[in-house]
């Protein structure tokens, strides 16, 4: 701190082979379009619950990918929280051990398509991978890159999973879920802050090691829809006794 007050230069000694955070500060969002949008909805129908999530690239990102100046998103990770009561429905059993339910690739998944409810739980994604991760208590959807190399830049992507809940796995009345979206964009600086110069004792050209990228962390509200069955009152569903 004393060195900075005198010379306006930040000096630090980073630990070897470690990633560290040197500085964090708040910045005001200027209202520019994000590279893509995420919409998620939970549909409840009787004992069945289905989560549907859709990714759409924004108009500013719809540029031919052959241009070298095109910016794309990497390490996209979306967390969909799962109530504790539902965790058992997201695990499958085999002869050796209990394991997390993983996604099945389904590139033909249609945006907004309604499927018949299945008794077996299944996770489907049109791109990337997804599975329940107990460390986050959420279904985590991971995508290496957006726009995807194997599809057109304006092609929407989707995730869906269906669960059949038991009598002890009702929907919490106080559950207001938010999906957490994280991704990285290279050659971008959301705050407008730039590194003008960098000095390293062992290198005469340290600028070549400077990489500019922005880490985004957003929250998206998950919409809840209740499809009533004959004679069902969702307002009184939480008062049912366990059978």
matplotlib code that plots the C-alpha trace (Angstrom):
import matplotlib.pyplot as plt

x = [0.0, 2.9, 4.5, 1.3, 0.8, 4.3, 4.6, 1.0, 2.4, 1.0, 3.8, 3.1, 4.8, 2.4, 2.8, 4.2, 1.8, -1.3, -4.1, -4.8, -7.1, -5.3, -8.1, -11.9, -14.2, -17.8, -18.7, -22.1, -23.7, -24.0, -27.0, -25.3, -26.7, -25.2, -23.9, -26.8, -30.0, -31.2, -34.9, -35.8, -39.2, -40.3, -43.5, -45.4, -48.0, -49.2, -46.2, -44.1, -41.7, -40.0, -37.3, -36.8, -34.1, -33.3, -30.3, -30.6, -27.7, -28.2, -28.3, -24.9, -23.3, -24.7, -21.6, -20.0, -17.5, -14.8, -13.9, -10.9, -12.3, -15.5, -15.9, -17.3, -18.1, -16.1, -16.5, -20.3, -21.7, -25.3, -26.5, -30.2, -30.7, -32.5, -34.4, -33.0, -36.2, -35.6, -32.0, -32.9, -34.7, -31.5, -29.4, -29.4, -28.3, -26.2, -24.5, -21.3, -22.3, -24.8, -24.0, -25.3, -27.7, -25.9, -27.2, -28.0, -27.2, -30.2, -29.3, -32.8, -34.4, -36.9, -37.3, -40.5, -41.5, -43.9, -43.1, -45.1, -44.2, -41.9, -41.6, -37.8, -35.8, -33.7, -31.6, -31.3, -29.2, -28.8, -25.1, -22.6, -23.0, -25.1, -25.5, -26.5, -23.5, -23.9, -21.2, -23.5, -26.8, -27.8, -28.0, -25.0, -25.0, -21.5, -20.8, -17.3, -18.1, -21.0, -21.8, -21.3, -18.9, -21.2, -24.4, -25.4, -24.8, -28.5, -29.5, -31.1, -30.0, -32.0, -31.8, -34.6, -35.0, -38.1, -38.6, -41.2, -41.6, -42.5, -44.9, -42.0, -40.6, -43.2, -42.3, -41.2, -43.7, -40.9, -38.9, -38.1, -35.3, -32.7, -30.3, -26.7, -25.0, -21.2, -19.1, -15.9, -15.4, -11.9, -10.7, -13.4, -13.4, -16.8, -15.6, -13.6, -10.4, -7.3, -3.7, -1.5, 1.8, 3.2, 6.7, 8.3, 11.9, 12.8, 11.2, 11.9, 8.6, 6.0, 3.1, 3.0, 1.7, -1.2, -4.5, -7.7, -11.0, -14.1, -15.8, -19.6, -21.8, -25.5, -28.7, -31.9, -35.2, -36.8, -40.4, -42.8, -45.9, -48.5, -50.6, -53.7, -55.0, -58.7, -59.7, -56.3, -55.9, -52.2, -52.9, -53.7, -51.1, -48.6, -51.1, -51.4, -50.4, -47.7, -49.1]
y = [0.0, 2.4, 1.7, 2.5, 5.8, 7.0, 5.7, 4.8, 1.3, -1.9, -4.4, -7.9, -11.3, -14.1, -17.7, -20.1, -22.1, -20.6, -18.5, -15.5, -12.5, -9.2, -6.7, -6.7, -3.7, -2.9, -1.6, -0.4, -2.5, -0.2, -2.1, -3.7, -7.0, -10.1, -12.7, -15.1, -15.3, -18.1, -19.0, -21.7, -23.1, -25.8, -27.6, -29.6, -32.1, -34.4, -36.4, -35.4, -32.4, -31.3, -28.5, -26.9, -24.5, -22.7, -20.7, -18.2, -16.2, -12.5, -10.6, -9.0, -12.5, -13.7, -13.0, -15.5, -17.5, -17.4, -13.8, -13.7, -10.8, -12.7, -13.1, -16.2, -17.6, -20.3, -22.5, -21.9, -23.4, -23.1, -24.3, -25.3, -25.8, -29.0, -29.1, -31.6, -33.7, -34.4, -35.6, -39.3, -39.0, -37.8, -40.8, -44.2, -47.5, -50.2, -53.3, -51.5, -48.1, -45.3, -42.7, -39.4, -39.3, -37.9, -36.2, -38.0, -36.0, -35.1, -32.6, -32.9, -31.4, -28.9, -25.5, -25.5, -29.0, -30.8, -34.4, -37.1, -37.6, -40.6, -42.6, -42.9, -39.8, -38.5, -35.5, -34.4, -31.6, -30.4, -29.4, -29.9, -32.2, -32.1, -34.0, -33.6, -32.5, -32.8, -30.2, -27.5, -29.3, -28.5, -29.9, -28.4, -27.8, -27.4, -26.1, -25.6, -22.9, -20.8, -20.4, -24.1, -25.2, -27.9, -25.8, -22.5, -19.5, -18.7, -22.2, -22.4, -25.0, -26.7, -28.8, -30.8, -33.4, -35.2, -36.6, -38.7, -37.6, -39.9, -39.1, -37.8, -35.6, -32.8, -29.4, -27.0, -24.1, -21.6, -22.7, -19.7, -21.0, -19.0, -20.4, -19.2, -18.6, -18.3, -17.9, -16.3, -14.0, -13.3, -9.9, -8.2, -6.0, -5.5, -2.8, -0.9, -1.3, -2.2, -3.1, -0.4, -1.9, -4.9, -5.4, -8.7, -9.0, -12.0, -10.9, -7.9, -8.2, -9.0, -7.5, -10.7, -12.6, -10.2, -11.9, -9.8, -11.7, -11.1, -13.5, -13.1, -14.3, -13.8, -15.1, -16.0, -16.6, -20.0, -19.7, -22.2, -23.6, -25.9, -28.0, -29.0, -32.5, -33.3, -32.6, -31.2, -28.0, -26.8, -24.4, -27.3, -29.8, -28.9, -29.9, -33.5, -36.1, -38.6, -42.0]
z = [0.0, 0.8, -2.6, -4.4, -2.5, -3.5, -7.1, -8.1, -9.1, -7.7, -6.8, -5.7, -5.5, -6.7, -5.5, -8.0, -10.2, -8.8, -10.1, -8.0, -7.9, -7.6, -7.5, -7.4, -7.7, -8.6, -12.0, -13.3, -16.1, -19.1, -20.6, -23.5, -24.8, -23.3, -25.8, -25.1, -23.1, -20.9, -20.2, -17.7, -16.6, -14.1, -15.1, -12.5, -13.5, -10.7, -9.4, -12.4, -12.5, -15.7, -16.1, -19.5, -20.2, -23.5, -24.7, -27.5, -28.9, -29.1, -32.4, -31.7, -31.5, -34.8, -36.9, -39.3, -37.2, -39.9, -39.0, -36.6, -34.6, -33.6, -29.8, -28.5, -25.0, -23.3, -20.3, -20.1, -16.9, -15.8, -12.3, -11.9, -8.1, -6.9, -3.6, -1.1, -1.3, -5.1, -4.8, -4.6, -7.9, -9.7, -8.8, -10.4, -8.9, -10.5, -9.1, -8.1, -6.7, -6.7, -9.4, -10.6, -13.6, -16.6, -19.7, -23.0, -26.1, -28.1, -30.8, -32.3, -29.2, -30.4, -28.7, -26.7, -27.7, -25.3, -24.7, -23.0, -19.4, -18.9, -15.7, -16.0, -15.1, -18.0, -18.8, -22.4, -23.8, -27.4, -26.8, -24.0, -21.0, -17.9, -14.7, -11.1, -9.0, -5.2, -4.5, -6.0, -5.1, -8.7, -12.2, -13.9, -17.7, -19.1, -22.7, -23.9, -26.4, -27.7, -30.6, -31.0, -33.8, -35.0, -35.4, -36.9, -34.7, -34.4, -33.5, -30.0, -27.5, -24.8, -21.7, -20.1, -17.4, -16.0, -12.5, -10.9, -7.3, -4.5, -1.6, 0.4, -2.3, -2.6, -4.0, -1.2, -0.8, -0.3, -3.3, -5.6, -7.8, -9.7, -12.3, -12.0, -15.4, -15.6, -18.8, -20.1, -23.1, -24.4, -25.6, -23.7, -20.6, -19.1, -16.7, -19.2, -17.1, -19.1, -18.1, -19.7, -18.6, -16.8, -15.5, -14.6, -13.3, -15.4, -18.7, -21.0, -22.9, -20.2, -22.3, -24.4, -21.3, -20.8, -21.7, -21.5, -20.8, -18.9, -16.4, -16.3, -13.4, -13.8, -12.2, -14.1, -12.4, -13.1, -14.0, -12.3, -14.0, -12.5, -14.9, -12.9, -13.0, -12.6, -9.0, -8.0, -6.1, -6.1, -3.2, -1.0, -2.3, 0.4, 3.2, 2.1, 4.6, 3.8, 2.9]

ax = plt.figure().add_subplot(projection="3d")
ax.plot(x, y, z, "-o")
ax.set_aspect("equal")
plt.show()
